[in-house]
Amino acid sequence: MEIKNKLERNIRKQYIFQFINSLNLTRGIWMLYLAYKGLSLFHIGLMETVYHISSFSMEIPTGAIADIFGRKTSRSLGKVASIISILFMIWGNSALAFAVAFFFSALSNNLESGAGDALVYDSLKEIGREKAYLKISGRNEFLYNIASIFSLVVAGYIATLNFENIYKVSLVIAIVTFVQTLSFTEPTISSVDNSQGFVKTFINQLKDSLYIVKKDKRVLGAILAAELFATLYTTEFFYIQNRLQALGQTTFEIGIVLAAGSLACAILATQTHRLEKKYSIAGIMRIAAVVGIIGFWGMSIEGVERYVFVVLSAVEGMIFVTVSDYINKLIPSKQRATILSLQSMMFSAYMIVLFPIVGSIGDVYGLGYAFRVVAVVATASLGGMLFIIRKVKK
């Protein structure tokens, strides 16, 4: 009974952790900060490359760490890596120092990406409440987006006073979240036998996880389609800022559009569990896919893209929550963090390839044309998702 109560408390603690951990004050100013520190545009762009290559290469190893040593341990190590990253950002004055900071930032996110969702889902599964995951995941997505809106406003104000203060406040937040990670309780159903040593256990863990993904095409299909959608949405999230600026929108007006998108995403994410009762998971994914296809094409139409972006943001929140629940239901607890990290790795792989391609097309032909290319890819990926849904239903 005591362990059940502790696992129940994991959910309440997760809400607090999700909000505080999502207070990413540096999200909208890190490029300005590096320029303030003296880096050229080339070196600033190089930092993004360092981040994504580090993230891609470390996703599966960090997921295995969460499965072998525990989700709580992985989450705590992630916050330690975050603290190291911020310290390098504060004290660093060279491209090398900032590259180290971006490596640890990627490592921090990798250690959290598979462990966080696995900790929540397996806590619910152990106490027989895994059906509540969809609702809880929606709340977590709501808190993430509310914290993001808050961060954009606060960071913008702090930046007018002193750039370095943003990272100092971020350091305090990282320390607070690290302390909180120590209060979580590790689910017992996900424990992996490590008696053979880490290297052999890691190899077996990786083999088992890849076998599960290969064997169950539903898992692989959901991962590939959902992460491609997330990549295309993230790409347009960044490039719409340049497009709206070119169309005469002020920085403040662009900020309002982005904030409205985050708010729409937050609201719909909290309602996904209600929609699931009415339409089922397959129905939600079908609706999201159709609206997503229309939305990506709408992003290429001048004059309506800001409104379509808000709708697309809401769809992104719905797909994230729905696919997360769908995948977690299909995978075993002992390989959960590793497979979820594989999912995150696909996002990094897509970003490394697609983000610069879309930017290059935008440079040559304009962002309107680039967004049409994105719409074509989105139609193919979401169309594939519709095919998977129909096949699974049969």
C-alpha positions in Angstrom: 0.0 0.0 0.0 2.9 2.4 0.8 4.5 1.9 -2.6 1.2 2.5 -4.3 0.8 5.8 -2.5 4.3 6.8 -3.5 3.6 6.0 -7.1 0.4 8.0 -6.9 2.4 10.9 -5.6 4.7 10.6 -8.7 1.9 11.9 -10.8 1.3 15.0 -8.7 5.1 15.6 -8.5 5.2 15.2 -12.3 2.9 18.2 -12.8 5.1 20.4 -10.6 8.3 19.1 -12.3 6.8 19.6 -15.8 5.9 23.2 -15.3 9.2 24.2 -13.6 11.3 22.2 -16.0 9.5 23.8 -18.9 10.4 27.3 -17.9 13.0 27.5 -20.6 13.9 31.1 -20.4 16.7 30.8 -23.0 14.6 29.3 -25.8 14.0 32.7 -27.5 17.3 34.5 -26.8 20.2 32.0 -27.0 21.2 33.2 -30.5 21.2 36.8 -29.3 23.2 35.8 -26.2 25.9 34.0 -28.3 26.1 37.1 -30.5 26.5 39.2 -27.4 29.3 36.9 -26.3 31.1 37.6 -29.6 30.2 34.5 -31.8 29.8 35.0 -35.5 26.6 33.8 -37.3 28.6 30.8 -38.6 29.6 29.7 -35.2 26.1 30.3 -33.8 24.7 28.0 -36.6 27.5 25.5 -35.7 26.2 25.3 -32.1 22.8 24.1 -33.4 24.6 21.4 -35.5 26.6 20.3 -32.4 23.3 20.0 -30.4 21.5 17.9 -33.0 24.4 15.6 -33.7 24.9 15.1 -30.0 21.2 14.4 -29.4 21.0 12.0 -32.3 24.1 10.0 -31.1 23.1 9.9 -27.4 19.4 9.1 -27.6 19.5 5.3 -27.5 22.4 5.0 -24.9 20.6 7.4 -22.6 17.3 5.5 -23.1 19.1 2.3 -22.1 20.5 4.0 -19.0 16.9 4.8 -18.0 15.8 1.2 -18.5 18.9 -0.4 -16.8 19.6 2.0 -13.9 16.1 3.5 -13.5 14.0 6.4 -14.8 14.6 8.4 -11.6 18.4 8.1 -11.9 18.3 9.1 -15.6 16.1 12.1 -14.8 18.5 13.2 -12.0 21.5 12.8 -14.2 19.7 14.9 -16.9 19.4 17.8 -14.5 23.1 17.5 -13.5 23.9 17.7 -17.2 21.6 20.8 -17.5 23.4 22.5 -14.7 26.8 21.8 -16.3 25.5 23.2 -19.6 24.3 26.4 -18.0 27.6 27.0 -16.2 29.5 26.7 -19.5 27.1 29.2 -21.0 27.7 31.7 -18.2 31.4 31.3 -17.9 32.2 30.5 -21.6 33.8 33.0 -23.9 34.8 30.8 -26.9 33.1 28.6 -29.5 34.6 25.5 -27.9 33.2 26.3 -24.5 29.7 26.9 -26.0 30.0 23.7 -28.0 30.6 21.8 -24.7 27.5 23.6 -23.3 25.4 22.5 -26.2 26.6 19.0 -25.9 25.5 18.8 -22.2 22.3 20.5 -23.1 21.5 17.8 -25.6 22.6 15.1 -23.1 20.3 16.6 -20.5 17.3 16.4 -22.9 18.2 12.9 -23.9 18.4 11.6 -20.4 14.9 13.1 -19.7 13.2 12.3 -23.0 12.8 8.6 -22.6 12.9 8.5 -18.8 10.2 11.1 -18.0 7.3 9.5 -20.0 8.4 6.0 -18.9 8.4 7.0 -15.3 4.9 8.4 -15.5 3.4 5.5 -17.6 5.0 2.7 -15.5 3.9 4.4 -12.3 0.4 4.3 -13.6 0.7 0.8 -14.9 2.0 -0.6 -11.6 -1.1 0.8 -9.8 -3.5 -0.3 -12.5 -4.2 3.2 -13.8 -2.6 3.3 -17.2 -5.9 4.2 -18.9 -5.5 7.6 -17.2 -2.2 8.3 -19.1 -4.0 10.1 -22.0 -5.6 12.6 -19.6 -2.4 13.1 -17.6 -0.3 13.4 -20.7 -2.7 16.1 -21.9 -2.2 18.0 -18.6 1.5 17.8 -18.9 1.4 19.2 -22.5 -0.9 22.0 -21.2 1.7 22.9 -18.4 4.5 22.7 -20.9 2.8 25.3 -23.2 1.7 27.6 -20.4 5.3 27.6 -19.1 6.6 28.3 -22.6 4.3 31.3 -22.9 5.4 32.5 -19.5 9.1 32.0 -20.4 8.9 34.1 -23.6 7.4 37.0 -21.7 9.7 36.8 -18.7 12.9 36.2 -20.7 12.1 39.1 -23.0 11.9 41.4 -20.0 15.0 40.1 -18.3 17.0 40.3 -21.6 16.3 44.1 -21.6 18.2 44.3 -18.3 21.0 41.8 -18.7 21.5 38.7 -20.9 23.5 36.8 -18.3 20.8 37.1 -15.7 18.6 34.9 -17.8 21.1 32.1 -17.5 21.6 32.7 -13.8 17.8 32.4 -13.3 17.9 29.2 -15.4 20.6 27.8 -13.2 18.5 28.3 -10.1 15.6 26.6 -11.9 17.8 23.6 -12.9 19.0 23.2 -9.3 15.5 23.3 -8.0 14.3 20.6 -10.5 17.3 18.5 -9.7 16.4 18.4 -6.1 12.8 17.5 -7.0 14.0 14.6 -9.1 15.3 12.9 -5.9 11.8 12.8 -4.5 10.3 10.5 -7.2 9.7 6.8 -6.6 11.0 4.3 -9.1 8.4 1.8 -10.5 9.4 -1.8 -9.8 7.8 -3.3 -12.9 10.4 -1.8 -15.2 13.5 -3.0 -13.5 16.1 -4.7 -15.7 18.5 -7.5 -14.6 22.0 -5.9 -14.7 23.9 -8.9 -13.3 25.7 -9.5 -16.6 27.3 -6.0 -16.5 26.3 -2.8 -18.1 27.9 -3.4 -21.6 26.3 -6.8 -22.1 23.0 -5.7 -20.6 23.0 -2.6 -22.8 23.6 -4.7 -26.0 20.8 -7.1 -25.0 18.5 -4.1 -24.2 19.2 -2.5 -27.6 18.6 -5.8 -29.4 15.3 -6.5 -27.6 14.1 -2.9 -28.2 14.9 -3.0 -31.9 13.3 -6.4 -32.2 10.1 -5.1 -30.7 10.0 -2.1 -33.1 10.8 -4.3 -36.1 8.3 -6.9 -35.2 5.4 -4.6 -34.4 5.0 -2.3 -37.5 2.4 -0.3 -35.7 5.1 1.1 -33.3 7.6 1.8 -36.1 4.9 3.4 -38.3 3.6 5.6 -35.5 7.1 6.7 -34.6 8.1 7.6 -38.1 4.9 9.5 -39.0 4.6 11.3 -35.7 8.2 12.5 -35.5 8.1 13.6 -39.1 5.0 15.6 -38.3 6.7 17.1 -35.2 9.8 18.0 -37.3 7.7 19.7 -40.0 5.8 21.6 -37.4 8.9 22.6 -35.6 10.6 23.7 -38.8 7.6 25.9 -39.7 7.5 27.2 -36.1 11.0 28.7 -36.6 10.6 29.8 -40.2 7.2 31.4 -39.8 8.9 34.0 -37.8 11.1 35.0 -40.8 8.1 34.8 -43.1 5.8 37.0 -41.0 8.7 39.5 -40.6 9.2 39.6 -44.3 5.4 40.3 -44.7 5.7 43.4 -42.4 4.8 41.9 -39.0 6.5 43.4 -36.0 8.4 41.3 -33.4 5.6 41.9 -30.9 2.9 40.7 -33.4 4.9 37.6 -34.2 5.2 36.9 -30.5 1.4 37.1 -30.2 1.0 34.5 -33.0 3.5 32.1 -31.4 1.8 32.6 -28.0 -1.6 32.0 -29.4 -0.3 28.7 -31.0 1.1 27.6 -27.6 -2.2 28.4 -25.9 -4.3 26.5 -28.6 -1.9 23.5 -28.2 -2.3 23.6 -24.4 -6.1 23.8 -24.5 -6.6 21.0 -27.0 -4.1 18.7 -25.3 -6.1 18.8 -22.1 -9.3 17.8 -24.0 -7.8 14.9 -25.9 -8.9 12.3 -23.3 -12.5 13.6 -23.7 -12.3 13.3 -27.5 -10.9 9.8 -27.1 -14.0 8.7 -25.2 -16.1 10.0 -28.1 -14.1 9.1 -31.1 -11.5 6.6 -29.9 -7.7 6.9 -30.4 -8.0 5.9 -34.1 -10.7 8.5 -34.6 -8.6 11.3 -33.0 -5.5 10.3 -35.1 -7.7 10.3 -38.2 -9.1 13.8 -37.5 -5.7 15.1 -36.6 -4.1 13.7 -39.8 -6.8 15.3 -42.1 -6.7 18.7 -40.3 -2.9 18.6 -40.3 -2.7 18.0 -44.0 -5.1 21.0 -44.6 -3.1 23.1 -42.1 0.3 22.5 -43.7 -1.1 23.5 -47.1 -2.7 26.6 -45.5 0.7 27.6 -44.2 1.8 28.3 -47.8 -1.0 30.8 -48.4 0.0 34.4 -47.8 -2.3 36.2 -45.4 -3.8 33.3 -43.6 -0.7 31.5 -42.3 -0.8 33.1 -38.9 -4.3 31.8 -38.3 -3.5 28.4 -39.7 -0.5 28.2 -37.5 -2.7 28.4 -34.4 -4.8 25.5 -35.7 -1.7 23.5 -36.6 -0.3 24.1 -33.1 -3.5 22.6 -31.6 -3.2 19.6 -33.9 0.4 19.1 -32.9 -0.6 18.9 -29.3 -3.4 16.4 -30.1 -1.0 14.2 -32.1 1.7 14.3 -29.5 -0.6 13.2 -26.6 -2.4 10.6 -28.7 0.6 9.0 -30.3 2.4 8.9 -26.9 -0.5 7.0 -25.4 -0.8 4.7 -28.4 2.9 3.8 -28.4 3.1 3.3 -24.6 0.3 0.8 -24.8 2.2 -1.3 -27.4 5.6 -1.5 -25.7 6.7 -3.5 -22.6 7.9 -1.6 -19.5 11.4 -3.1 -19.6 12.2 -1.6 -23.0 10.0 1.5 -22.6 12.6 4.2 -22.1 14.9 2.8 -24.8 12.1 2.7 -27.4 10.9 6.2 -26.5 14.5 7.4 -26.9 14.5 5.8 -30.3 11.4 7.9 -31.1 13.2 11.1 -30.0 16.3 10.0 -32.0 14.1 10.0 -35.1 13.1 13.6 -34.5 16.8 14.6 -34.3 17.6 12.7 -37.5 14.7 14.4 -39.3 15.8 17.8 -38.0 19.4 17.4 -39.1 18.2 16.6 -42.7 15.0 18.6 -43.2 15.7 21.9 -41.3 18.6 23.1 -43.5 16.8 21.8 -46.7 13.7 23.9 -46.0 16.0 26.9 -45.2 17.9 26.4 -48.5 14.7 26.2 -50.5 13.5 29.3 -48.7 16.7 31.2 -49.6 16.4 30.3 -53.3 12.6 30.3 -54.0 11.1 32.0 -51.0 9.5 30.6 -47.8 6.1 30.4 -49.5 7.5 27.8 -51.9 9.4 26.1 -49.1 6.1 25.8 -47.1 4.5 24.1 -50.1 7.3 21.6 -50.2 6.7 21.0 -46.5 3.0 20.5 -47.2 3.8 17.8 -49.8 5.9 15.9 -47.3 3.3 16.3 -44.6 0.6 15.0 -46.9 2.7 11.9 -47.5 3.5 11.3 -43.9 0.0 11.9 -42.5 -1.5 10.0 -45.4 0.8 7.1 -44.2 -0.6 7.5 -40.7 -4.2 7.2 -42.0 -3.1 4.0 -43.9 -1.7 2.6 -40.6 -4.9 3.4 -38.7 -7.0 1.7 -41.3 -4.7 -1.4 -41.3 -4.7 -1.6 -37.5 -8.5 -1.3 -37.4 -8.8 -4.2 -39.8 
